[in-house]
Amino acid sequence: MSVYFDSLLAEYRTIWNNRALEAIGKNSEEILMEAIKRELLDENSHPRIRKNRYEKYYTAVKRVVNSKISQEAKLQLIEAHNQIMEELNEDDKGRV
């Protein structure tokens, strides 16, 4: 399973080549999922210009679809984005 996420993380890095990905003491699955979560929460932007997660989801998926990575990697990255989106939505439900 590690090789699977190693290659998927490598594909993710080709799309977001300037993105800092924290790797200390974490496996490739953890790094990828945390990067997607930060992306959807727009934590890489200044707080005054942040977009909501739905806008970020749309632009992230659009960027994945328009990338030059393999079709399989595109589907896997979109599935990872879906998973994180669902987790964020469940977190919101738990807070209400």
Backbone hydrogen bonds, N-H to C=O, Kabsch-Sander energy under -0.5 kcal/mol:
donor,donor_aa,acceptor,acceptor_aa,energy
5,F,1,M,-1.9
6,D,2,S,-2.4
7,S,3,V,-2.3
8,L,4,Y,-2.0
9,L,5,F,-2.6
10,A,6,D,-1.9
11,E,7,S,-2.0
12,Y,8,L,-2.4
13,R,9,L,-2.4
14,T,10,A,-1.1
15,I,11,E,-1.1
15,I,12,Y,-0.6
16,W,12,Y,-2.4
17,N,15,I,-0.6
19,R,16,W,-1.3
22,E,20,A,-0.6
26,K,23,A,-1.4
31,I,27,N,-2.2
32,L,28,S,-2.5
33,M,29,E,-2.6
34,E,30,E,-2.3
35,A,31,I,-2.1
36,I,32,L,-2.4
37,K,33,M,-2.2
38,R,34,E,-2.6
39,E,35,A,-2.1
40,L,36,I,-2.7
41,L,37,K,-2.2
42,D,39,E,-1.1
43,E,38,R,-2.6
45,S,42,D,-1.4
49,I,46,H,-1.8
50,R,47,P,-0.7
56,K,52,N,-2.1
57,Y,53,R,-2.5
58,Y,54,Y,-2.1
59,T,55,E,-2.3
60,A,56,K,-2.6
61,V,57,Y,-2.8
62,K,58,Y,-2.4
63,R,59,T,-2.2
64,V,60,A,-2.3
65,V,61,V,-2.8
66,N,62,K,-2.2
67,S,64,V,-1.2
74,K,70,S,-2.3
75,L,71,Q,-2.3
76,Q,72,E,-2.3
77,L,73,A,-2.7
78,I,74,K,-2.5
79,E,75,L,-2.4
80,A,76,Q,-2.0
81,H,77,L,-2.3
82,N,78,I,-2.5
83,Q,79,E,-2.5
84,I,80,A,-2.3
85,M,81,H,-2.5
86,E,82,N,-2.6
87,E,83,Q,-2.2
88,L,84,I,-2.6
89,N,85,M,-2.4
90,E,86,E,-2.4
91,D,87,E,-2.4
92,D,88,L,-1.9
93,K,89,N,-1.9
94,G,90,E,-2.0
95,R,91,D,-1.0
96,V,92,D,-0.9
